[in-house]
Amino acid sequence: MDTLSGCSAASQGVRQRLRSSTALRGVVALSAVIGMAACTNTSNLPPAPPEPVALGPSLPLPPYRIQVGDVLDIRMLLNPELNEQVTVLPDGSISTTVVRHADAAGLTVPALDAELVRDYSSTLQNPRVSVVVRSFAPTRVYVGGQVNNPGEFITVGPALTLSQAIARAGGTKLSSDDGDVFIIRRGADDRPEFLSVKYNDIQHGEDPAADVRLAPYDVVYVPKSGAAEVYKWYNQYIQQFANPSFGFSYIVNNPATSVITTPSAATVP
């Protein structure tokens, strides 16, 4: 078993034991197994090239899809008197002089061209319609939970990836569960759906495909780890009320720098 897979298996084993334990057994486990040293090993990864590979015809970006707030020029090549500028409404539609309602959000520009040609054909003969995106609405994503600076993050251009969004939020806290990060996304009919990503696969260099690109208005939620919940329970119900006569410490991430110690009864004021 290589170092990365061994660390991953050990980390998953610790989390599983903590989740399946009762709170009391979790308190005991804290003193022994919570803090695992960071296992990231980059020795098996390819070196970064001195210059980034430029995107070209062989590596195209995904086609742009119109979103709410975009400003569009509707140009009629044979009927310039009908040229106009419209804004994509909050429901994702546009309204023109000829077409009172046309769905636009989520479509590519060529797809909207084709839709408007069909719609304009009911009024005009052989309409020639061209859609130009005049200005782009900024992409908004939201990051919450166990991150240092939760909030709304706005960008212009390609949507952020998961690691970029969490970096914008100041990174995850020590109390986070890096194994399962959730994404809340609005799907068909605006119904929310829950997706999960193994964020520690990105941190440990195990699976670059885990750094998924977010959709506009995605909500990224980083949950608390089971260990953090046990420690919270210990502080609330054992240390404050039972005033135990024992203390313990546990290591988090780096054993040289991150040691959290709970006071014993002798040190509690």
C-alpha positions in Angstrom: 0.0 0.0 0.0 1.5 3.4 -1.0 1.7 6.3 1.4 -1.3 8.2 0.0 -3.7 5.3 0.1 -2.4 4.2 3.5 -3.0 7.7 5.0 -6.4 7.9 3.3 -7.5 4.5 4.7 -6.2 5.4 8.2 -8.0 8.8 8.1 -11.3 7.2 7.0 -10.9 4.6 9.7 -10.5 7.2 12.4 -13.6 9.1 11.1 -15.7 6.0 10.9 -14.8 5.0 14.5 -15.6 8.4 15.8 -18.9 8.5 14.0 -20.0 5.1 15.1 -18.9 5.6 18.8 -21.0 7.0 21.5 -20.0 10.4 22.7 -18.3 9.0 25.8 -16.2 6.6 23.8 -15.4 9.5 21.4 -14.0 11.5 24.3 -11.7 8.7 25.2 -10.7 8.3 21.6 -9.8 11.9 21.3 -6.8 11.5 23.5 -5.4 8.7 21.3 -6.4 9.0 17.7 -7.9 12.3 16.7 -4.8 14.0 15.6 -3.3 12.3 12.6 -0.3 14.0 11.1 -0.9 15.5 7.6 -0.2 12.7 5.1 0.1 14.7 1.9 2.8 13.2 -0.3 3.7 14.8 -3.6 6.6 12.5 -4.5 4.5 10.5 -7.0 3.0 13.6 -8.7 4.3 14.9 -12.0 6.4 18.1 -11.8 4.7 21.3 -12.8 5.8 22.5 -16.3 7.9 25.8 -16.3 5.2 27.4 -18.5 1.5 26.7 -18.4 0.0 24.9 -21.5 -2.0 27.4 -23.5 -5.6 26.6 -24.2 -6.0 26.0 -27.9 -8.4 24.2 -30.4 -7.5 20.9 -28.8 -8.4 22.1 -25.3 -11.6 24.3 -25.7 -13.4 25.8 -22.8 -17.0 24.8 -22.4 -19.4 27.0 -24.3 -20.8 30.0 -22.5 -24.3 29.7 -21.3 -26.4 32.8 -20.8 -27.4 33.6 -17.3 -29.7 35.9 -15.4 -28.5 39.5 -15.6 -26.7 39.2 -18.9 -27.3 42.1 -21.3 -28.0 40.9 -24.9 -28.1 42.7 -28.2 -30.7 41.3 -30.5 -29.7 42.2 -34.0 -32.0 41.7 -37.0 -29.8 41.7 -40.2 -32.8 42.2 -42.6 -34.9 44.3 -40.2 -32.5 46.7 -38.4 -35.4 48.7 -37.1 -36.1 45.8 -34.8 -32.6 45.8 -33.3 -32.8 46.1 -29.5 -31.0 45.5 -26.2 -32.5 43.3 -23.5 -31.6 42.0 -20.1 -32.1 38.4 -19.0 -34.8 38.6 -16.3 -34.7 36.9 -12.9 -36.9 34.1 -14.2 -34.3 33.4 -17.0 -36.4 34.9 -19.9 -36.1 37.8 -22.2 -38.8 40.0 -23.8 -38.4 41.7 -27.2 -40.7 43.9 -29.3 -41.8 40.9 -31.4 -41.4 38.0 -28.9 -43.0 38.7 -25.5 -41.4 35.8 -23.7 -38.4 33.6 -24.6 -36.4 31.4 -22.3 -32.7 32.4 -22.5 -30.9 31.4 -19.2 -28.9 28.2 -19.6 -28.8 28.3 -23.4 -25.7 28.9 -25.5 -25.7 31.9 -27.8 -26.2 29.7 -31.0 -29.1 27.9 -29.2 -30.8 31.2 -28.4 -30.3 32.4 -32.0 -32.2 29.3 -33.2 -35.0 29.8 -30.7 -35.5 33.4 -31.7 -35.5 32.5 -35.4 -38.4 30.1 -34.8 -40.2 32.7 -32.6 -39.7 35.5 -35.1 -40.8 33.3 -38.0 -44.4 33.7 -36.9 -44.3 37.4 -37.7 -41.4 37.8 -40.2 -40.5 36.0 -43.3 -37.0 34.5 -43.3 -35.8 36.3 -40.1 -32.1 36.7 -39.7 -31.4 36.9 -35.9 -28.0 37.3 -34.2 -27.6 37.5 -30.5 -24.5 39.2 -29.0 -23.7 39.2 -25.3 -23.1 42.9 -24.5 -22.2 42.4 -20.8 -21.9 39.4 -18.6 -23.5 39.1 -15.2 -21.0 38.2 -12.5 -21.0 34.6 -11.3 -22.0 34.2 -7.6 -21.2 31.3 -5.3 -21.6 30.9 -1.6 -19.4 29.1 0.9 -20.4 28.4 4.5 -19.9 26.0 7.4 -16.4 25.3 8.8 -14.4 27.9 6.7 -12.6 30.9 8.1 -14.4 33.6 6.0 -17.9 32.4 4.9 -19.9 34.5 2.5 -20.8 35.3 -1.1 -18.0 35.3 -3.7 -18.4 37.1 -7.0 -16.3 36.5 -10.1 -16.4 37.4 -13.8 -15.4 34.8 -16.3 -15.4 31.0 -15.7 -17.1 29.9 -12.5 -14.8 29.0 -9.6 -13.7 25.5 -8.9 -14.3 24.0 -5.5 -10.8 24.6 -4.3 -10.8 28.2 -5.5 -14.1 28.9 -3.7 -12.8 27.4 -0.4 -9.5 29.4 -0.9 -11.6 32.6 -1.3 -13.3 31.7 2.0 -10.0 31.5 3.8 -9.6 27.7 3.8 -11.2 25.2 6.1 -11.0 25.2 9.9 -9.4 22.5 12.0 -12.9 21.4 13.0 -14.0 20.7 9.5 -14.7 17.3 7.9 -12.6 17.5 4.8 -13.8 14.1 3.6 -17.3 15.2 2.6 -18.0 18.7 1.4 -21.5 19.3 0.2 -22.7 21.4 -2.7 -26.3 22.6 -2.8 -27.4 23.3 -6.4 -30.6 24.3 -8.0 -31.7 21.8 -10.6 -34.8 21.4 -12.8 -37.8 23.5 -11.7 -35.5 25.3 -9.2 -35.5 22.2 -6.9 -32.4 22.0 -4.7 -30.2 18.9 -4.9 -27.4 17.9 -2.7 -24.0 16.8 -4.1 -20.9 15.7 -2.3 -17.2 16.0 -3.1 -14.2 14.3 -1.4 -12.3 17.5 -0.7 -9.4 15.7 1.0 -8.7 14.0 -2.3 -7.8 17.4 -3.6 -5.7 18.4 -0.5 -3.8 15.1 -0.6 -3.2 15.1 -4.3 -5.2 11.9 -4.8 -7.9 12.9 -7.4 -7.6 16.1 -9.4 -11.0 15.4 -10.9 -12.5 16.1 -7.4 -11.8 19.8 -7.9 -15.1 20.3 -9.7 -16.2 23.5 -11.3 -19.1 25.1 -9.5 -22.3 26.3 -11.2 -23.6 29.9 -10.7 -25.4 30.3 -7.3 -24.0 27.0 -5.9 -23.7 26.8 -2.1 -20.7 25.0 -0.8 -21.0 23.8 2.8 -18.1 22.4 4.8 -19.5 20.4 7.7 -18.1 19.8 11.2 -16.1 16.7 11.7 -17.4 14.1 14.1 -14.4 14.8 16.3 -15.4 18.5 16.6 -18.9 17.5 17.7 -17.4 15.2 20.4 -15.1 17.9 21.6 -18.0 20.4 21.7 -20.1 17.8 23.7 -17.1 17.3 26.1 -16.8 21.1 26.7 -20.5 21.6 27.3 -21.5 18.6 29.3 -18.4 17.2 31.0 -15.9 19.9 31.6 -18.4 22.6 32.5 -20.7 20.6 34.7 -19.0 17.4 35.9 -15.6 19.2 36.4 -13.6 16.0 35.8 -10.2 15.5 37.5 -8.5 14.5 34.3 -7.1 16.3 31.3 -5.9 15.3 28.0 -4.4 16.7 24.8 -4.7 15.7 21.2 -2.8 16.6 18.0 -4.5 18.2 15.0 -2.9 18.1 11.6 0.8 18.9 12.4 2.0 17.4 15.6 4.8 20.0 15.9 2.5 23.0 15.8 -1.2 22.1 16.6 -1.7 20.6 20.0 -5.0 21.4 21.8 -5.1 20.6 25.5 -8.1 20.5 27.7 -7.5 21.6 31.3 -7.8 19.2 34.2 -9.7 20.1 37.3 -6.6 21.4 39.0 -6.3 24.1 36.4 -9.9 25.1 36.0 -10.5 28.4 37.9 
